[in-house]
Amino acid sequence: MSHQLIRSLLFKFDAEFSHDLTLKALSLSNKIGLLSFLKPPNPCKLRTVMGIPFQNPVGLAAGLDKNANHIDALGKLGFGFIEVGTITPRPQIGNPKPRLFRLPEVQGIINRFGFNNVGLETAVENIRLSKYKGVLGINIGKNFDTPIEKAGDDYLLCMKKVYQYANYIAINISSPNTKNLRDLQETKALNILLAQLKEEQTRLADYYGRYVPIALKISPDLTDKHLDTISKSIIKNRIDGVIATNTTISRESVSDLFNGKEVGGMSGKPLFKLSNSIIRELYERLQGEVPIIGVGGIFSGEDALEKINAGAELVQIYSGLVYQGRKLVLDACQSIG
């Protein structure tokens, strides 16, 4: 059955219901062996980024598999790496439903999930039980009711628990769906948080005899001044990578559409140019000292290559997978090479 037909059927239902149904069907397909017949991507040039060897540069962005329930199945789709989460210390149900909205006219998605997840202990157990042997990123955040001045405690707790299972750890301080979370991108708060994380990373690397890189996930809605201070903080605190970008609160070109005024973070095609602009500005400031993972609005192989040309070393997809299917993974791999 073609992806277009499956998509047309799924789009008749509530977006979050379809999201959950698709993941369950994917895992069932993997369990009965159907995914073993999928054609793998063409071989790509091996890349070493953040000290990690990547067999191909196309990854799955965080947010699709929040609870790390479907790693094995997603690993069969041809990704060079998978990022799960966002995971918070305690379970939380997230924001009230409905909280996921499609913008099919522009191939966009708006979500206001609010870090709904099963919590650190259960997610880590899911990761531990998975058989996936590829590169795994684990995306961590703070609970919604943790005061912003104590956010570091949540990130440190998550980091300690996931460290031994991760190839890299993504620090999510840029979701627009947790109140005040983006305040952590301000200079003073960011420097304090990154210094805490770097100190803990050093301690854990000594304890486990293994260095796990940290990547900071940033917003696409940053001013030039914010980009200046964030870039300086990343370099100052020797952060290993940066993921650009998260979803946007901008509604430029979509506000007149059905669902276009829904509150939350927007991803998909409308994010593409904004994300690329942030990547270019970030690359100019970091001068190649810190690698960039580009994410936001990739819907073709050419889009993926444009992210690389803007300054990214790896790319991630999410919304494009919803609209385009697995073929997008193969096309992106082939275009980047």
Beta strands, then each sheet from edge to edge (+ up, - down):
strand 1: 47-49
strand 2: 52-54
strand 3: 58-60
strand 4: 81-87
strand 5: 100-103
strand 6: 108-111
strand 7: 135-140
strand 8: 168-172
strand 9: 214-218
strand 10: 241-244
strand 11: 265-268
strand 12: 292-295
strand 13: 314-317
sheet 1: 1+ 2-
sheet 2: 3+ 4+ 7+ 8+ 9+ 10+ 12+ 13+ 3+
sheet 3: 5+ 6- 11+
end
